[in-house]
């Protein structure tokens, strides 16, 4: 028996193609999600909002964590 939620990670290309299919090509959200294998509706709509605000660059992965200190 599995406990907790499973986290999926998606590549930049997958995110971009799914969002462009929905926003630019008029595909329904559920069809775009299904054709690109996206399981989370909330993540998909968050990507759409980011794409509307910042374009394709907003979907690129960002560096995480505390920046390194240069000594």
Helices and strands as residue ranges (DSSP letters): H 12-23, H 29-36, H 41-54, G 55-59
